[in-house]
């Protein structure tokens, strides 16, 4: 299958999940995330999930990391549509947020975190392969950003579904994950 086909199929599968299933699957993913042994985390790039699209609520895993890393700072992406890129911006307790062109909540202003400072990156996805390659929403913002991060930065995805065997149109610009957490297992790549 190609990315577009996988994207359509998995977005539909995700939307078909009932509210109770989402809660149960989220609890199982969080439980598996707790099993990960990660080095100390000073900077995490997370994101605000699109609950209306049944994205996994990563704030659950943010809180787990905060318990383990008391001085950890959290950033969210801010997309620059005209430039086809994004940056990580610190999320401040009293910060202001706005929905961007894609209806994704992002910080207004704020301190930019350079990609090299990030220790862990929560990467949104629609589906992923057994080799750690992900299918996102198709604009390439994350792959361009991840290519600027340190090689040892840990990239983690979350999925309600297991890995896809193979996607035909993976290319040299696709950056693989280190882990993908599902309700039933932890994939390590």
C-alpha positions as CSV (number, residue, x, y, z in Angstrom):
1,X,0.0,0.0,0.0
2,X,1.0,3.6,-0.4
3,X,0.9,6.3,2.3
4,X,-2.3,7.9,1.0
5,X,-4.2,4.6,1.1
6,X,-2.8,3.8,4.5
7,X,-3.7,7.3,5.8
8,X,-7.3,7.1,4.6
9,X,-7.8,3.6,6.0
10,X,-6.3,4.2,9.4
11,X,-8.0,7.6,9.9
12,X,-11.3,5.9,9.3
13,X,-10.4,3.0,11.7
14,X,-9.5,5.5,14.3
15,X,-12.7,7.5,13.8
16,X,-14.7,4.2,14.2
17,X,-13.4,3.7,17.7
18,X,-16.1,4.3,20.3
19,X,-15.5,6.6,23.3
20,X,-15.2,3.8,25.8
21,X,-12.7,2.0,23.5
22,X,-10.6,5.2,23.2
23,X,-10.5,5.4,27.1
24,X,-9.4,1.8,27.5
25,X,-6.8,1.9,24.7
26,X,-5.4,5.2,26.1
27,X,-5.0,3.6,29.5
28,X,-3.2,0.6,28.0
29,X,-0.9,2.8,26.0
30,X,0.0,4.8,29.1
31,X,0.6,1.6,31.0
32,X,3.0,0.4,28.3
33,X,4.7,3.9,28.1
34,X,5.5,3.6,31.9
35,X,7.5,0.5,31.1
36,X,10.0,2.4,28.8
37,X,13.3,3.1,30.4
38,X,14.4,6.5,29.1
39,X,17.5,8.6,29.9
40,X,16.9,11.9,31.8
41,X,14.7,14.3,29.8
42,X,15.4,18.0,29.9
43,X,13.4,19.0,26.9
44,X,10.3,17.2,25.4
45,X,8.6,18.2,22.2
46,X,5.0,17.1,22.5
47,X,1.8,18.4,20.8
48,X,-1.8,19.1,21.5
49,X,-3.8,16.1,20.2
50,X,-6.8,16.6,17.9
51,X,-9.4,14.8,20.0
52,X,-12.0,15.4,17.3
53,X,-9.9,13.1,15.1
54,X,-9.5,10.6,17.8
55,X,-5.7,11.2,18.2
56,X,-4.1,9.6,21.2
57,X,-4.0,12.0,24.2
58,X,-0.3,12.4,24.6
59,X,-0.8,14.6,27.7
60,X,-1.1,11.4,29.7
61,X,2.5,10.4,28.7
62,X,3.7,14.0,29.2
63,X,2.5,13.8,32.9
64,X,4.3,10.4,33.3
65,X,7.6,12.0,32.0
66,X,7.1,15.0,34.3
67,X,6.9,12.7,37.3
68,X,10.2,11.1,36.3
69,X,11.9,14.4,35.2
70,X,11.0,17.2,37.6
71,X,12.9,19.9,35.7
72,X,11.7,18.8,32.2
73,X,10.5,21.6,29.9
74,X,7.8,20.9,27.3
75,X,7.5,22.4,23.9
76,X,4.8,22.2,21.2
77,X,5.3,22.7,17.5
78,X,4.5,25.9,15.8
79,X,4.1,25.5,12.0
80,X,5.2,28.0,9.5
81,X,2.9,27.1,6.6
82,X,4.6,29.5,4.0
83,X,8.0,28.0,4.7
84,X,6.9,24.4,5.1
85,X,8.7,24.1,8.4
86,X,8.0,24.1,12.1
87,X,9.8,25.0,15.3
88,X,9.5,23.9,18.9
89,X,8.2,26.6,21.3
90,X,8.1,26.3,25.1
91,X,4.7,25.8,26.6
92,X,4.3,28.3,29.4
93,X,1.8,27.8,32.2
94,X,0.0,31.1,31.4
95,X,0.9,31.1,27.7
96,X,-1.5,31.9,24.9
97,X,-2.5,29.5,22.2
98,X,-4.2,29.7,18.8
99,X,-5.5,27.1,16.3
100,X,-3.4,27.2,13.1
101,X,-4.5,26.6,9.5
102,X,-4.8,22.9,10.2
103,X,-6.9,23.4,13.3
104,X,-4.0,22.4,15.6
105,X,-3.5,24.3,18.8
106,X,0.0,26.0,19.0
107,X,1.7,28.5,21.2
108,X,1.5,32.2,20.3
109,X,5.0,33.7,20.7
110,X,7.2,32.0,23.4
111,X,10.8,30.8,23.6
112,X,12.0,28.7,20.8
113,X,13.8,25.4,21.7
114,X,16.5,24.6,19.1
115,X,16.1,21.1,17.7
116,X,19.5,20.0,19.1
117,X,18.2,20.6,22.7
118,X,15.3,18.1,22.4
119,X,15.8,14.8,24.2
120,X,12.5,13.2,23.5
121,X,10.0,14.0,20.7
122,X,6.4,12.7,20.7
123,X,5.6,12.4,17.0
124,X,2.0,12.3,15.8
125,X,1.1,9.6,13.3
126,X,-1.8,7.9,11.6
127,X,0.0,4.6,11.1
128,X,3.5,3.1,11.2
129,X,5.5,0.2,9.8
130,X,7.4,-2.6,11.5
131,X,10.6,-0.7,10.7
132,X,9.5,2.5,12.5
133,X,8.5,4.6,9.5
134,X,5.3,6.6,10.1
135,X,2.5,7.9,8.0
136,X,1.5,11.4,9.2
137,X,-0.9,13.8,7.8
138,X,1.1,14.2,4.6
139,X,2.7,17.6,4.8
140,X,6.2,16.5,5.9
141,X,6.7,19.1,8.7
142,X,7.8,16.5,11.2
143,X,10.3,14.7,8.9
144,X,11.9,18.0,8.0
145,X,12.1,19.0,11.7
146,X,13.3,15.6,12.9
147,X,16.2,15.6,10.5
148,X,17.6,18.7,12.4
149,X,17.4,16.9,15.8
150,X,20.3,15.2,17.5
151,X,20.8,11.6,16.3
152,X,20.3,10.4,19.9
153,X,17.0,12.3,20.4
154,X,14.3,9.7,21.1
155,X,11.4,9.7,18.7
156,X,8.2,8.1,20.1
157,X,4.9,7.5,18.3
158,X,1.6,6.3,19.8
159,X,-1.0,4.2,17.9
160,X,-4.2,2.5,18.8
161,X,-3.3,-0.1,16.1
162,X,-0.4,-2.5,15.3
163,X,2.2,-1.9,12.7
164,X,1.6,-2.0,9.0
165,X,3.8,-4.6,7.3
166,X,5.1,-2.4,4.5
167,X,4.5,0.9,2.8
168,X,5.7,1.3,-0.8
169,X,6.5,5.0,-0.9
170,X,8.8,5.4,2.0
171,X,11.7,7.6,0.9
172,X,15.1,9.0,2.1
173,X,13.4,12.0,3.7
174,X,11.2,9.9,6.1
175,X,12.7,9.8,9.6
176,X,12.0,6.6,11.5
177,X,10.8,6.4,15.1
178,X,12.8,4.8,17.9
179,X,9.6,3.5,19.6
180,X,5.9,3.2,18.9
181,X,3.6,2.4,21.8
182,X,0.3,0.6,21.2
183,X,-2.2,-0.8,23.6
184,X,-0.7,-4.3,23.4
185,X,3.0,-3.8,22.9
186,X,6.0,-1.5,22.7
187,X,7.7,-1.5,19.2
188,X,11.4,-0.7,19.3
189,X,13.2,0.1,16.1
